Amino acid sequence: MRYLTILLVALFFSCSENITSTNPTPEFQKEFEIDHGETLTFGGTEISIRFADVTDFRCNVADIDCVSSGDATILLDVDNEQEEINLYHPDQDYSWQKKPASFISDYQIEFLSLSPEIRKTNDEPKRNYRAKIIVTPK
């Protein structure tokens, strides 16, 4: 019985999902990518950034015609302070323009892009999202 318990425990841990980041350590003032749910720490610091959530209202679902291009919002947690950041903002002529940088705590955040660019359905799993950003200390 003892060997069966040890075998079951070993089997459980060998089948558990081992999540490791495929993204390199980010550096300030350089473009980097972060996956939904991922936390990264800036090289040589204790400052961390977490991609906490995403809302995607862009018109990027395959085989759908749209009236406007829509927008996407990510929720970032930088050094334990959270902020929603939009990829686009409405311009005076009601067209969508790339949003200028946002600020979280003592950091400027440039939200460059969000993938996937084309979603298969409106219900794209959040784990499939990846944001490209630049973080610059003030």
N, CA, C and O atoms as CSV, one atom per row, in Angstrom:
chain,resi,resn,atom,element,x,y,z
A,1,MET,N,N,0.819,-1.196,0.000
A,1,MET,CA,C,0.000,0.000,0.000
A,1,MET,C,C,0.873,1.274,0.000
A,1,MET,O,O,0.556,2.262,-0.663
A,2,ARG,N,N,1.958,1.221,0.749
A,2,ARG,CA,C,2.852,2.360,0.842
A,2,ARG,C,C,3.443,2.682,-0.524
A,2,ARG,O,O,3.528,3.852,-0.898
A,3,TYR,N,N,3.856,1.658,-1.280
A,3,TYR,CA,C,4.435,1.869,-2.606
A,3,TYR,C,C,3.398,2.411,-3.579
A,3,TYR,O,O,3.733,3.201,-4.462
A,4,LEU,N,N,2.151,1.998,-3.429
A,4,LEU,CA,C,1.075,2.504,-4.289
A,4,LEU,C,C,0.868,3.991,-4.046
A,4,LEU,O,O,0.681,4.751,-4.997
A,5,THR,N,N,0.897,4.416,-2.793
A,5,THR,CA,C,0.743,5.833,-2.456
A,5,THR,C,C,1.883,6.650,-3.056
A,5,THR,O,O,1.651,7.708,-3.641
A,6,ILE,N,N,3.113,6.160,-2.912
A,6,ILE,CA,C,4.274,6.860,-3.469
A,6,ILE,C,C,4.159,6.943,-4.985
A,6,ILE,O,O,4.462,7.982,-5.573
A,7,LEU,N,N,3.727,5.870,-5.619
A,7,LEU,CA,C,3.562,5.848,-7.067
A,7,LEU,C,C,2.499,6.840,-7.516
A,7,LEU,O,O,2.694,7.549,-8.504
A,8,LEU,N,N,1.374,6.899,-6.804
A,8,LEU,CA,C,0.303,7.836,-7.163
A,8,LEU,C,C,0.751,9.286,-6.989
A,8,LEU,O,O,0.428,10.133,-7.822
A,9,VAL,N,N,1.487,9.579,-5.926
A,9,VAL,CA,C,1.989,10.944,-5.715
A,9,VAL,C,C,2.970,11.315,-6.821
A,9,VAL,O,O,2.901,12.418,-7.364
A,10,ALA,N,N,3.879,10.410,-7.158
A,10,ALA,CA,C,4.842,10.673,-8.237
A,10,ALA,C,C,4.122,10.878,-9.563
A,10,ALA,O,O,4.504,11.756,-10.337
A,11,LEU,N,N,3.106,10.099,-9.839
A,11,LEU,CA,C,2.331,10.228,-11.076
A,11,LEU,C,C,1.608,11.558,-11.122
A,11,LEU,O,O,1.558,12.204,-12.169
A,12,PHE,N,N,1.040,11.978,-9.981
A,12,PHE,CA,C,0.327,13.254,-9.919
A,12,PHE,C,C,1.260,14.407,-10.263
A,12,PHE,O,O,0.911,15.258,-11.082
A,13,PHE,N,N,2.439,14.448,-9.651
A,13,PHE,CA,C,3.361,15.549,-9.896
A,13,PHE,C,C,3.975,15.500,-11.284
A,13,PHE,O,O,4.333,16.543,-11.832
A,14,SER,N,N,4.103,14.344,-11.852
A,14,SER,CA,C,4.651,14.270,-13.205
A,14,SER,C,C,3.644,14.729,-14.244
A,14,SER,O,O,4.027,15.131,-15.343
A,15,CYS,N,N,2.345,14.673,-13.906
A,15,CYS,CA,C,1.303,15.089,-14.844
A,15,CYS,C,C,0.855,16.523,-14.617
A,15,CYS,O,O,0.132,17.072,-15.448
A,16,SER,N,N,1.266,17.152,-13.504
A,16,SER,CA,C,0.821,18.514,-13.241
A,16,SER,C,C,1.447,19.456,-14.254
A,16,SER,O,O,2.544,19.216,-14.757
A,17,GLU,N,N,0.732,20.525,-14.540
A,17,GLU,CA,C,1.186,21.485,-15.541
A,17,GLU,C,C,2.296,22.350,-14.966
A,17,GLU,O,O,2.130,22.964,-13.912
A,18,ASN,N,N,3.407,22.395,-15.648
A,18,ASN,CA,C,4.535,23.201,-15.217
A,18,ASN,C,C,4.555,24.461,-16.075
A,18,ASN,O,O,4.972,24.420,-17.233
A,19,ILE,N,N,4.103,25.586,-15.508
A,19,ILE,CA,C,3.994,26.828,-16.265
A,19,ILE,C,C,5.273,27.626,-16.098
A,19,ILE,O,O,5.616,28.046,-14.993
A,20,THR,N,N,5.960,27.829,-17.181
A,20,THR,CA,C,7.138,28.688,-17.181
A,20,THR,C,C,6.967,29.721,-18.281
A,20,THR,O,O,6.347,29.453,-19.311
A,21,SER,N,N,7.509,30.875,-18.059
A,21,SER,CA,C,7.383,31.943,-19.036
A,21,SER,C,C,8.253,31.656,-20.253
A,21,SER,O,O,9.397,31.218,-20.137
A,22,THR,N,N,7.681,31.915,-21.410
A,22,THR,CA,C,8.457,31.824,-22.649
A,22,THR,C,C,8.995,33.198,-23.023
A,22,THR,O,O,9.755,33.342,-23.981
A,23,ASN,N,N,8.590,34.210,-22.251
A,23,ASN,CA,C,9.020,35.572,-22.531
A,23,ASN,C,C,10.305,35.882,-21.768
A,23,ASN,O,O,10.445,35.475,-20.615
A,24,PRO,N,N,11.244,36.595,-22.389
A,24,PRO,CA,C,12.471,36.966,-21.686
A,24,PRO,C,C,12.184,38.002,-20.595
A,24,PRO,O,O,11.117,38.614,-20.577
A,25,THR,N,N,13.127,38.188,-19.704
A,25,THR,CA,C,12.998,39.192,-18.649
A,25,THR,C,C,12.864,40.568,-19.292
A,25,THR,O,O,13.705,40.955,-20.104
A,26,PRO,N,N,11.803,41.320,-18.934
A,26,PRO,CA,C,11.630,42.636,-19.565
A,26,PRO,C,C,12.647,43.648,-19.049
A,26,PRO,O,O,13.174,43.527,-17.943
A,27,GLU,N,N,12.901,44.642,-19.880
A,27,GLU,CA,C,13.775,45.751,-19.508
A,27,GLU,C,C,12.992,47.043,-19.694
A,27,GLU,O,O,12.154,47.144,-20.590
A,28,PHE,N,N,13.268,48.036,-18.839
A,28,PHE,CA,C,12.621,49.331,-18.976
A,28,PHE,C,C,13.000,49.956,-20.310
A,28,PHE,O,O,14.114,49.776,-20.801
A,29,GLN,N,N,12.064,50.687,-20.886
A,29,GLN,CA,C,12.230,51.440,-22.130
A,29,GLN,C,C,12.469,50.549,-23.345
A,29,GLN,O,O,12.919,51.033,-24.384
A,30,LYS,N,N,12.172,49.249,-23.228
A,30,LYS,CA,C,12.287,48.339,-24.364
A,30,LYS,C,C,10.981,47.567,-24.519
A,30,LYS,O,O,10.345,47.175,-23.541
A,31,GLU,N,N,10.608,47.364,-25.767
A,31,GLU,CA,C,9.392,46.619,-26.093
A,31,GLU,C,C,9.512,45.169,-25.601
A,31,GLU,O,O,10.552,44.531,-25.762
A,32,PHE,N,N,8.421,44.663,-24.996
A,32,PHE,CA,C,8.386,43.255,-24.595
A,32,PHE,C,C,6.953,42.754,-24.643
A,32,PHE,O,O,6.009,43.541,-24.712
A,33,GLU,N,N,6.803,41.454,-24.606
A,33,GLU,CA,C,5.483,40.826,-24.631
A,33,GLU,C,C,5.222,40.119,-23.315
A,33,GLU,O,O,6.132,39.593,-22.674
A,34,ILE,N,N,3.937,40.122,-22.926
A,34,ILE,CA,C,3.519,39.457,-21.700
A,34,ILE,C,C,2.208,38.734,-21.980
A,34,ILE,O,O,1.310,39.286,-22.614
A,35,ASP,N,N,2.105,37.503,-21.508
A,35,ASP,CA,C,0.912,36.688,-21.719
A,35,ASP,C,C,-0.125,36.960,-20.637
A,35,ASP,O,O,0.211,37.350,-19.519
A,36,HIS,N,N,-1.403,36.746,-20.990
A,36,HIS,CA,C,-2.477,36.903,-20.011
A,36,HIS,C,C,-2.202,36.009,-18.798
A,36,HIS,O,O,-1.891,34.828,-18.949
A,37,GLY,N,N,-2.319,36.577,-17.604
A,37,GLY,CA,C,-2.099,35.840,-16.375
A,37,GLY,C,C,-0.654,35.770,-15.933
A,37,GLY,O,O,-0.358,35.270,-14.847
A,38,GLU,N,N,0.245,36.266,-16.758
A,38,GLU,CA,C,1.669,36.161,-16.467
A,38,GLU,C,C,2.155,37.350,-15.630
A,38,GLU,O,O,1.662,38.469,-15.772
A,39,THR,N,N,3.121,37.084,-14.766
A,39,THR,CA,C,3.812,38.114,-14.000
A,39,THR,C,C,5.289,38.068,-14.379
A,39,THR,O,O,5.916,37.009,-14.336
A,40,LEU,N,N,5.837,39.215,-14.748
A,40,LEU,CA,C,7.255,39.319,-15.085
A,40,LEU,C,C,7.904,40.341,-14.158
A,40,LEU,O,O,7.254,41.291,-13.722
A,41,THR,N,N,9.179,40.145,-13.861
A,41,THR,CA,C,9.944,41.067,-13.028
A,41,THR,C,C,11.042,41.678,-13.885
A,41,THR,O,O,11.763,40.975,-14.593
A,42,PHE,N,N,11.157,43.009,-13.808
A,42,PHE,CA,C,12.160,43.713,-14.598
A,42,PHE,C,C,13.555,43.359,-14.103
A,42,PHE,O,O,13.818,43.303,-12.902
A,43,GLY,N,N,14.442,43.121,-15.068
A,43,GLY,CA,C,15.804,42.712,-14.763
A,43,GLY,C,C,16.505,43.659,-13.805
A,43,GLY,O,O,16.470,44.876,-13.990
A,44,GLY,N,N,17.145,43.101,-12.776
A,44,GLY,CA,C,17.917,43.890,-11.827
A,44,GLY,C,C,17.079,44.670,-10.828
A,44,GLY,O,O,17.618,45.492,-10.087
A,45,THR,N,N,15.745,44.426,-10.788
A,45,THR,CA,C,14.864,45.142,-9.862
A,45,THR,C,C,13.915,44.155,-9.189
A,45,THR,O,O,13.922,42.959,-9.478
A,46,GLU,N,N,13.106,44.689,-8.291
A,46,GLU,CA,C,12.022,43.899,-7.709
A,46,GLU,C,C,10.673,44.375,-8.245
A,46,GLU,O,O,9.627,43.989,-7.723
A,47,ILE,N,N,10.692,45.206,-9.276
A,47,ILE,CA,C,9.471,45.741,-9.864
A,47,ILE,C,C,8.851,44.681,-10.773
A,47,ILE,O,O,9.509,44.166,-11.678
A,48,SER,N,N,7.586,44.360,-10.526
A,48,SER,CA,C,6.915,43.340,-11.333
A,48,SER,C,C,5.738,43.948,-12.079
A,48,SER,O,O,5.188,44.980,-11.693
A,49,ILE,N,N,5.373,43.272,-13.159
A,49,ILE,CA,C,4.206,43.647,-13.951
A,49,ILE,C,C,3.404,42.387,-14.207
A,49,ILE,O,O,3.963,41.337,-14.523
A,50,ARG,N,N,2.069,42.497,-14.067
A,50,ARG,CA,C,1.187,41.349,-14.282
A,50,ARG,C,C,0.087,41.736,-15.253
A,50,ARG,O,O,-0.545,42.781,-15.099
A,51,PHE,N,N,-0.140,40.900,-16.244
A,51,PHE,CA,C,-1.235,41.060,-17.204
A,51,PHE,C,C,-2.437,40.361,-16.568
A,51,PHE,O,O,-2.615,39.151,-16.713
A,52,ALA,N,N,-3.257,41.140,-15.863
A,52,ALA,CA,C,-4.321,40.586,-15.025
A,52,ALA,C,C,-5.590,40.223,-15.792
A,52,ALA,O,O,-6.218,39.208,-15.491
A,53,ASP,N,N,-5.979,41.034,-16.780
A,53,ASP,CA,C,-7.233,40.765,-17.469
A,53,ASP,C,C,-7.236,41.434,-18.842
A,53,ASP,O,O,-6.407,42.298,-19.128
A,54,VAL,N,N,-8.173,41.021,-19.678
A,54,VAL,CA,C,-8.318,41.590,-21.016
A,54,VAL,C,C,-9.795,41.642,-21.378
A,54,VAL,O,O,-10.559,40.733,-21.054
A,55,THR,N,N,-10.186,42.716,-22.052
A,55,THR,CA,C,-11.516,42.851,-22.645
A,55,THR,C,C,-11.288,43.238,-24.093
A,55,THR,O,O,-10.651,44.253,-24.378
A,56,ASP,N,N,-11.806,42.432,-25.007
A,56,ASP,CA,C,-11.529,42.643,-26.425
A,56,ASP,C,C,-12.824,42.907,-27.183
A,56,ASP,O,O,-13.618,41.997,-27.418
A,57,PHE,N,N,-13.023,44.166,-27.561
A,57,PHE,CA,C,-14.186,44.557,-28.358
A,57,PHE,C,C,-13.768,44.991,-29.755
A,57,PHE,O,O,-14.517,45.674,-30.453
A,58,ARG,N,N,-12.562,44.588,-30.159
A,58,ARG,CA,C,-12.120,44.929,-31.509
A,58,ARG,C,C,-12.930,44.126,-32.526
A,58,ARG,O,O,-13.403,43.026,-32.239
A,59,CYS,N,N,-13.073,44.688,-33.690
A,59,CYS,CA,C,-13.748,43.966,-34.771
A,59,CYS,C,C,-12.688,43.122,-35.464
A,59,CYS,O,O,-12.171,43.479,-36.522
A,60,ASN,N,N,-12.386,42.008,-34.844
A,60,ASN,CA,C,-11.331,41.165,-35.400
A,60,ASN,C,C,-11.719,39.690,-35.374
A,60,ASN,O,O,-10.859,38.811,-35.316
A,61,VAL,N,N,-13.017,39.432,-35.418
A,61,VAL,CA,C,-13.478,38.051,-35.484
A,61,VAL,C,C,-13.591,37.670,-36.956
A,61,VAL,O,O,-14.156,38.411,-37.760
A,62,ALA,N,N,-13.049,36.517,-37.292
A,62,ALA,CA,C,-13.062,36.053,-38.682
A,62,ALA,C,C,-14.493,36.010,-39.221
A,62,ALA,O,O,-15.419,35.597,-38.523
A,63,ASP,N,N,-14.656,36.435,-40.455
A,63,ASP,CA,C,-15.931,36.359,-41.191
A,63,ASP,C,C,-17.052,37.205,-40.597
A,63,ASP,O,O,-18.220,36.839,-40.725
A,64,ILE,N,N,-16.730,38.320,-39.954
A,64,ILE,CA,C,-17.762,39.224,-39.430
A,64,ILE,C,C,-17.517,40.611,-39.993
A,64,ILE,O,O,-16.382,41.089,-39.995
A,65,ASP,N,N,-18.580,41.270,-40.475
A,65,ASP,CA,C,-18.493,42.648,-40.947
A,65,ASP,C,C,-18.855,43.576,-39.791
A,65,ASP,O,O,-19.810,43.316,-39.059
A,66,CYS,N,N,-18.095,44.659,-39.627
A,66,CYS,CA,C,-18.291,45.562,-38.500
A,66,CYS,C,C,-18.522,46.989,-38.970
A,66,CYS,O,O,-18.107,47.378,-40.062
A,67,VAL,N,N,-19.193,47.757,-38.125
A,67,VAL,CA,C,-19.425,49.166,-38.391
A,67,VAL,C,C,-18.216,49.989,-37.956
A,67,VAL,O,O,-17.847,50.952,-38.628
A,68,SER,N,N,-17.591,49.611,-36.823
A,68,SER,CA,C,-16.396,50.320,-36.351
A,68,SER,C,C,-15.333,49.305,-35.945
A,68,SER,O,O,-15.602,48.109,-35.829
A,69,SER,N,N,-14.123,49.808,-35.733
A,69,SER,CA,C,-13.010,48.910,-35.418
A,69,SER,C,C,-13.005,48.436,-33.971
A,69,SER,O,O,-12.385,47.419,-33.661
A,70,GLY,N,N,-13.689,49.158,-33.072
A,70,GLY,CA,C,-13.757,48.756,-31.671
A,70,GLY,C,C,-12.481,49.048,-30.909
A,70,GLY,O,O,-11.636,49.818,-31.366
A,71,ASP,N,N,-12.343,48.429,-29.741
A,71,ASP,CA,C,-11.220,48.702,-28.870
A,71,ASP,C,C,-10.895,47.468,-28.035
A,71,ASP,O,O,-11.690,46.531,-27.963
A,72,ALA,N,N,-9.754,47.476,-27.421
A,72,ALA,CA,C,-9.340,46.429,-26.490
A,72,ALA,C,C,-8.764,47.095,-25.254
A,72,ALA,O,O,-8.105,48.131,-25.347
A,73,THR,N,N,-9.013,46.498,-24.098
A,73,THR,CA,C,-8.528,47.015,-22.833
A,73,THR,C,C,-7.802,45.907,-22.091
A,73,THR,O,O,-8.278,44.773,-22.035
A,74,ILE,N,N,-6.647,46.238,-21.522
A,74,ILE,CA,C,-5.962,45.285,-20.663
A,74,ILE,C,C,-5.886,45.875,-19.257
A,74,ILE,O,O,-5.814,47.090,-19.074
A,75,LEU,N,N,-5.905,44.987,-18.279
A,75,LEU,CA,C,-5.725,45.388,-16.886
A,75,LEU,C,C,-4.324,44.956,-16.484
A,75,LEU,O,O,-4.006,43.767,-16.452
A,76,LEU,N,N,-3.493,45.949,-16.178
A,76,LEU,CA,C,-2.115,45.684,-15.768
A,76,LEU,C,C,-1.953,46.005,-14.291
A,76,LEU,O,O,-2.567,46.933,-13.765
A,77,ASP,N,N,-1.125,45.228,-13.649
A,77,ASP,CA,C,-0.760,45.451,-12.258
A,77,ASP,C,C,0.746,45.694,-12.254
A,77,ASP,O,O,1.532,44.781,-12.505
A,78,VAL,N,N,1.142,46.949,-11.962
A,78,VAL,CA,C,2.554,47.299,-11.906
A,78,VAL,C,C,2.885,47.641,-10.468
A,78,VAL,O,O,2.360,48.602,-9.906
A,79,ASP,N,N,3.766,46.840,-9.878
A,79,ASP,CA,C,4.190,47.067,-8.506
A,79,ASP,C,C,2.981,47.191,-7.573
A,79,ASP,O,O,2.941,48.064,-6.706
A,80,ASN,N,N,2.002,46.310,-7.760
A,80,ASN,CA,C,0.777,46.197,-6.952
A,80,ASN,C,C,-0.193,47.369,-7.114
A,80,ASN,O,O,-1.036,47.587,-6.244
A,81,GLU,N,N,-0.093,48.113,-8.189
A,81,GLU,CA,C,-1.080,49.146,-8.499
A,81,GLU,C,C,-1.695,48.810,-9.855
A,81,GLU,O,O,-0.979,48.623,-10.839
A,82,GLN,N,N,-3.049,48.734,-9.904
A,82,GLN,CA,C,-3.728,48.298,-11.127
A,82,GLN,C,C,-4.313,49.466,-11.903
A,82,GLN,O,O,-4.715,50.485,-11.343
A,83,GLU,N,N,-4.343,49.273,-13.225
A,83,GLU,CA,C,-4.923,50.280,-14.119
A,83,GLU,C,C,-5.376,49.603,-15.403
A,83,GLU,O,O,-4.685,48.736,-15.937
A,84,GLU,N,N,-6.560,50.012,-15.899
A,84,GLU,CA,C,-7.020,49.539,-17.209
A,84,GLU,C,C,-6.439,50.459,-18.264
A,84,GLU,O,O,-6.453,51.680,-18.112
A,85,ILE,N,N,-5.927,49.869,-19.337
A,85,ILE,CA,C,-5.306,50.643,-20.406
A,85,ILE,C,C,-5.943,50.243,-21.729
A,85,ILE,O,O,-6.011,49.062,-22.071
A,86,ASN,N,N,-6.407,51.243,-22.466
A,86,ASN,CA,C,-7.018,51.001,-23.764
A,86,ASN,C,C,-5.977,51.041,-24.870
A,86,ASN,O,O,-5.011,51.803,-24.821
A,87,LEU,N,N,-6.203,50.199,-25.868
A,87,LEU,CA,C,-5.317,50.185,-27.030
A,87,LEU,C,C,-5.607,51.386,-27.930
A,87,LEU,O,O,-4.683,51.977,-28.489
A,88,TYR,N,N,-6.862,51.744,-28.070
A,88,TYR,CA,C,-7.283,52.852,-28.931
A,88,TYR,C,C,-8.143,53.825,-28.142
A,88,TYR,O,O,-8.577,53.529,-27.029
A,89,HIS,N,N,-8.385,54.993,-28.734
A,89,HIS,CA,C,-9.325,55.954,-28.158
A,89,HIS,C,C,-10.039,56.646,-29.317
A,89,HIS,O,O,-9.476,56.786,-30.402
A,90,PRO,N,N,-11.284,57.081,-29.084
A,90,PRO,CA,C,-11.996,57.756,-30.177
A,90,PRO,C,C,-11.416,59.137,-30.430
A,90,PRO,O,O,-11.157,59.896,-29.496
A,91,ASP,N,N,-11.214,59.454,-31.703
A,91,ASP,CA,C,-10.704,60.763,-32.094
A,91,ASP,C,C,-11.891,61.711,-32.284
A,91,ASP,O,O,-13.042,61.284,-32.188
A,92,GLN,N,N,-11.622,62.985,-32.551
A,92,GLN,CA,C,-12.685,63.971,-32.721
A,92,GLN,C,C,-13.608,63.637,-33.887
A,92,GLN,O,O,-14.788,63.987,-33.860
A,93,ASP,N,N,-13.087,62.965,-34.907
A,93,ASP,CA,C,-13.934,62.612,-36.054
A,93,ASP,C,C,-14.550,61.220,-35.876
A,93,ASP,O,O,-15.043,60.631,-36.839
A,94,TYR,N,N,-14.522,60.695,-34.645
A,94,TYR,CA,C,-15.106,59.401,-34.268
A,94,TYR,C,C,-14.369,58.201,-34.857
A,94,TYR,O,O,-14.871,57.079,-34.813
A,95,SER,N,N,-13.190,58.435,-35.403
A,95,SER,CA,C,-12.376,57.303,-35.821
A,95,SER,C,C,-11.534,56.873,-34.621
A,95,SER,O,O,-11.318,57.658,-33.698
A,96,TRP,N,N,-11.068,55.648,-34.635
A,96,TRP,CA,C,-10.268,55.142,-33.521
A,96,TRP,C,C,-8.791,55.376,-33.814
A,96,TRP,O,O,-8.288,54.988,-34.868
A,97,GLN,N,N,-8.109,56.008,-32.879
A,97,GLN,CA,C,-6.700,56.324,-33.020
A,97,GLN,C,C,-5.899,55.595,-31.943
A,97,GLN,O,O,-6.424,55.276,-30.877
A,98,LYS,N,N,-4.650,55.341,-32.227
A,98,LYS,CA,C,-3.765,54.718,-31.248
A,98,LYS,C,C,-3.694,55.604,-30.013
A,98,LYS,O,O,-3.437,56.803,-30.126
A,99,LYS,N,N,-3.918,55.032,-28.844
A,99,LYS,CA,C,-3.929,55.810,-27.610
A,99,LYS,C,C,-2.517,56.186,-27.186
A,99,LYS,O,O,-1.594,55.379,-27.296
A,100,PRO,N,N,-2.350,57.418,-26.699
A,100,PRO,CA,C,-1.039,57.796,-26.173
A,100,PRO,C,C,-0.747,57.017,-24.884
A,100,PRO,O,O,-1.608,56.286,-24.394
A,101,ALA,N,N,0.425,57.168,-24.355
A,101,ALA,CA,C,0.845,56.421,-23.165
A,101,ALA,C,C,-0.056,56.697,-21.966
A,101,ALA,O,O,-0.635,57.775,-21.838
A,102,SER,N,N,-0.159,55.704,-21.099
A,102,SER,CA,C,-0.882,55.810,-19.836
A,102,SER,C,C,0.129,55.751,-18.704
A,102,SER,O,O,1.298,55.436,-18.926
A,103,PHE,N,N,-0.317,56.054,-17.493
A,103,PHE,CA,C,0.579,56.034,-16.346
A,103,PHE,C,C,0.006,55.153,-15.241
A,103,PHE,O,O,-1.179,55.226,-14.919
A,104,ILE,N,N,0.875,54.318,-14.666
A,104,ILE,CA,C,0.545,53.525,-13.499
A,104,ILE,C,C,1.657,53.763,-12.498
A,104,ILE,O,O,2.829,53.513,-12.780
A,105,SER,N,N,1.275,54.251,-11.317
A,105,SER,CA,C,2.257,54.536,-10.277
A,105,SER,C,C,3.319,55.467,-10.858
A,105,SER,O,O,2.984,56.551,-11.335
A,106,ASP,N,N,4.563,55.078,-10.828
A,106,ASP,CA,C,5.656,55.919,-11.338
A,106,ASP,C,C,6.149,55.456,-12.697
A,106,ASP,O,O,7.320,55.637,-13.031
A,107,TYR,N,N,5.245,54.850,-13.494
A,107,TYR,CA,C,5.656,54.259,-14.762
A,107,TYR,C,C,4.738,54.681,-15.901
A,107,TYR,O,O,3.516,54.725,-15.757
A,108,GLN,N,N,5.354,54.987,-17.030
A,108,GLN,CA,C,4.619,55.269,-18.260
A,108,GLN,C,C,4.480,53.949,-19.013
A,108,GLN,O,O,5.458,53.225,-19.198
A,109,ILE,N,N,3.251,53.641,-19.448
A,109,ILE,CA,C,2.981,52.393,-20.155
A,109,ILE,C,C,2.516,52.715,-21.572
A,109,ILE,O,O,1.552,53.456,-21.764
A,110,GLU,N,N,3.202,52.160,-22.551
A,110,GLU,CA,C,2.768,52.263,-23.949
A,110,GLU,C,C,2.230,50.892,-24.356
A,110,GLU,O,O,2.979,49.917,-24.416
A,111,PHE,N,N,0.937,50.825,-24.633
A,111,PHE,CA,C,0.264,49.599,-25.055
A,111,PHE,C,C,0.346,49.567,-26.574
A,111,PHE,O,O,-0.377,50.300,-27.248
A,112,LEU,N,N,1.221,48.725,-27.120
A,112,LEU,CA,C,1.519,48.729,-28.551
A,112,LEU,C,C,0.585,47.851,-29.369
A,112,LEU,O,O,0.115,48.259,-30.431
A,113,SER,N,N,0.315,46.642,-28.875
A,113,SER,CA,C,-0.549,45.742,-29.640
A,113,SER,C,C,-1.058,44.620,-28.742
A,113,SER,O,O,-0.555,44.390,-27.642
A,114,LEU,N,N,-2.069,43.936,-29.253
A,114,LEU,CA,C,-2.670,42.813,-28.547
A,114,LEU,C,C,-2.914,41.707,-29.561
A,114,LEU,O,O,-3.509,41.934,-30.615
A,115,SER,N,N,-2.450,40.515,-29.232
A,115,SER,CA,C,-2.731,39.376,-30.096
A,115,SER,C,C,-3.581,38.384,-29.309
A,115,SER,O,O,-3.471,38.319,-28.085
A,116,PRO,N,N,-4.413,37.623,-29.979
A,116,PRO,CA,C,-4.422,37.405,-31.423
A,116,PRO,C,C,-5.034,38.590,-32.171
A,116,PRO,O,O,-5.957,39.247,-31.690
A,117,GLU,N,N,-4.490,38.837,-33.357
A,117,GLU,CA,C,-5.025,39.899,-34.213
A,117,GLU,C,C,-6.396,39.519,-34.762
A,117,GLU,O,O,-7.302,40.351,-34.814
A,118,ILE,N,N,-6.545,38.270,-35.166
A,118,ILE,CA,C,-7.829,37.760,-35.667
A,118,ILE,C,C,-8.276,36.636,-34.737
A,118,ILE,O,O,-7.558,35.655,-34.542
A,119,ARG,N,N,-9.473,36.791,-34.164
A,119,ARG,CA,C,-10.022,35.763,-33.277
A,119,ARG,C,C,-10.892,34.811,-34.083
A,119,ARG,O,O,-11.519,35.206,-35.067
A,120,LYS,N,N,-10.923,33.560,-33.658
A,120,LYS,CA,C,-11.783,32.574,-34.330
A,120,LYS,C,C,-13.242,32.775,-33.945
A,120,LYS,O,O,-14.139,32.583,-34.766
A,121,THR,N,N,-13.478,33.163,-32.689
A,121,THR,CA,C,-14.832,33.407,-32.185
A,121,THR,C,C,-14.799,34.607,-31.263
A,121,THR,O,O,-13.728,35.112,-30.928
A,122,ASN,N,N,-15.983,35.069,-30.850
A,122,ASN,CA,C,-16.073,36.146,-29.864
A,122,ASN,C,C,-15.611,35.692,-28.492
A,122,ASN,O,O,-15.263,36.521,-27.650
A,123,ASP,N,N,-15.604,34.391,-28.256
A,123,ASP,CA,C,-15.260,33.842,-26.948
A,123,ASP,C,C,-13.833,33.300,-26.915
A,123,ASP,O,O,-13.595,32.199,-26.418
A,124,GLU,N,N,-12.903,34.057,-27.432
A,124,GLU,CA,C,-11.496,33.642,-27.441
A,124,GLU,C,C,-11.042,33.428,-25.993
A,124,GLU,O,O,-11.254,34.305,-25.156
A,125,PRO,N,N,-10.426,32.289,-25.678
A,125,PRO,CA,C,-9.942,32.072,-24.310
A,125,PRO,C,C,-8.893,33.124,-23.937
A,125,PRO,O,O,-8.003,33.431,-24.730
A,126,LYS,N,N,-9.005,33.667,-22.737
A,126,LYS,CA,C,-8.088,34.722,-22.302
A,126,LYS,C,C,-6.642,34.250,-22.284
A,126,LYS,O,O,-5.728,35.055,-22.463
A,127,ARG,N,N,-6.422,32.970,-22.071
A,127,ARG,CA,C,-5.049,32.449,-22.033
A,127,ARG,C,C,-4.329,32.609,-23.380
A,127,ARG,O,O,-3.105,32.495,-23.445
A,128,ASN,N,N,-5.089,32.872,-24.455
A,128,ASN,CA,C,-4.494,33.047,-25.788
A,128,ASN,C,C,-3.989,34.467,-26.048
A,128,ASN,O,O,-3.361,34.724,-27.075
A,129,TYR,N,N,-4.260,35.383,-25.129
A,129,TYR,CA,C,-3.904,36.780,-25.357
A,129,TYR,C,C,-2.480,37.088,-24.923
A,129,TYR,O,O,-1.973,36.546,-23.941
A,130,ARG,N,N,-1.848,37.981,-25.691
A,130,ARG,CA,C,-0.495,38.443,-25.416
A,130,ARG,C,C,-0.450,39.930,-25.755
A,130,ARG,O,O,-0.851,40.339,-26.844
A,131,ALA,N,N,0.045,40.738,-24.805
A,131,ALA,CA,C,0.146,42.185,-25.011
A,131,ALA,C,C,1.603,42.552,-25.262
A,131,ALA,O,O,2.518,41.976,-24.673
A,132,LYS,N,N,1.794,43.520,-26.147
A,132,LYS,CA,C,3.129,44.062,-26.414
A,132,LYS,C,C,3.138,45.472,-25.830
A,132,LYS,O,O,2.310,46.305,-26.200
A,133,ILE,N,N,4.072,45.739,-24.918
A,133,ILE,CA,C,4.109,47.017,-24.233
A,133,ILE,C,C,5.540,47.505,-24.025
A,133,ILE,O,O,6.508,46.765,-24.199
A,134,ILE,N,N,5.636,48.783,-23.645
A,134,ILE,CA,C,6.907,49.383,-23.222
A,134,ILE,C,C,6.631,50.069,-21.885
A,134,ILE,O,O,5.646,50.797,-21.755
A,135,VAL,N,N,7.484,49.846,-20.903
A,135,VAL,CA,C,7.349,50.491,-19.593
A,135,VAL,C,C,8.567,51.375,-19.369
A,135,VAL,O,O,9.708,50.938,-19.513
A,136,THR,N,N,8.296,52.637,-19.012
A,136,THR,CA,C,9.356,53.605,-18.780
A,136,THR,C,C,9.146,54.266,-17.423
A,136,THR,O,O,8.068,54.800,-17.162
A,137,PRO,N,N,10.168,54.241,-16.545
A,137,PRO,CA,C,10.029,54.968,-15.284
A,137,PRO,C,C,9.889,56.458,-15.552
A,137,PRO,O,O,10.480,56.972,-16.503
A,138,LYS,N,N,9.104,57.170,-14.716
A,138,LYS,CA,C,8.936,58.632,-14.876
A,138,LYS,C,C,10.240,59.341,-14.629
A,138,LYS,O,O,10.302,60.567,-14.716
